[in-house]
C-alpha cells in the first residue's frame, strides 16, 4: 500500500521510510506540506499519510484541512506524527481533519498497528463506495441488458434535446422493436428470450458511437439517442443499426436464432421544441409504420406525412401480430 | 564541542532504546548518523543566530526540529534541553534564551563522537 511521509527533519524521514518499507509499504517521502498536498491529490496518490506538524510551506494541520476540502478525491487516512504533545495540540490536530495523532519519537510496533487501523478504515470505505456504485448502477440501468433504464434514457434524451436547441444542432431519436419477439418467448421460453435481448443490447452498443445513448425502453423496445447527428446521416446510421441486429443469428441455448428489428427514426430539428414524451410517441408511430410495411426496416418520422393518428392499441396489436 | 567521549560522563544516548527504535537495523543506524552529522551543525548554527537576533519564532521552529531529531536518536537529555528552548521561545522569554542555549550546547557537547563510537561498536 502507498503511504506518504511528510517531515522536514531528514533523520525522522529516513527512520520512518526504512521502518515502513520494511513493513511492506510503498513509501513517498516529502519534506514540506505543499509537496504533501500535491502528492496526496495526484490521481492514484497515496491514501495513507504520516504528517509532521511543523513543516515549511504548509504545516501538518494545514495539509489535513486542504485534503479534507477536496471531497472529489478518495478518502485519505492521515496521522499527525509530532512532538507536540499537549492536550490542546491533540485536539487541534484532530479537529483539522487528522484521523489519528502520534507523539514522537514513535514506537515502530505502535505506528504499524495504527497504520493497520487506517488500512482497515480505507478498506471499509472502498467497500462502501463499491456498494454505493452498485446501487447507483442498479437504479439507472436495466437489470437484464445493463443498458440505461427507461427513466434514465428519457431523461438523457430530454437533456440532449435542450442542448441541441441551444447549440442549433440535430438529435436523432431511434426507437427499435425486436420483430416477432413474442414468438421467440412463446416458442423457446423466457430464458432464451432474455439471451436474445442481451445480445441485441450488445449489438446496439457496438453499432453506435461511445457518446450516444442506448436504453431499454420497454420489453423488447430499445431507444437510441444519437447526439449531434447530421440530418443526412441519421437514416444511414439507423440502417447500420438494423443491419447490425440481423447480420447473423443470435446464439442461444435453443440454438442459433435469426432476429431482426424494425426502427423508427426522428430528427429533432424537424419537430421544433417538443417534450421528449411527444417525440417518442411520434417515433413510435414511425416504428409502427415499419412494422406494418413488413418489419426489419427503418422508417423516418416526418411531421407532414402523419395522415392518420396511430392509437396505442393499434401499435400494440401490430407488434404482437 | 569536544571531539572525544568522556567515559566518566553519563551517556547522552540510550543506545538500547536507539537500537530498538531502528529495529536493530545497523545499516539504518549508519544512515541516520550520516544524516545527523550533515544536518545537525547547520541547525545548531541557525539556533545560535536566532537567539542572538532574539527571533523567538525562528528559535521555536529550529528547536522543535532539533527536538524531534534528537528524540529519534534517543538523546533524551539534549532533546529535553532543546524542548525547554522551544518552550521559552513560544512564551517569549527572550531574557532566558541565552542561558537555555548554553545548557543545550553543554548537553550536545560530545554527542556526535559518542554516537559514532556506539555505532562503530555496534557494526557486525
Interface residues (C-beta under 8 A of the other chain):
Chain A: X7 X8 X9 X10 X11 X12 X14 X15 X18 X19 X22 X52 X54 X82 X83 X84 X104 X105 X107 X108
Chain B: X20 X21 X22 X23 X25 X28 X31 X32 X35 X36 X38 X39 X61 X64 X65 X67 X68 X69 X71 X72 X73 X74 X83
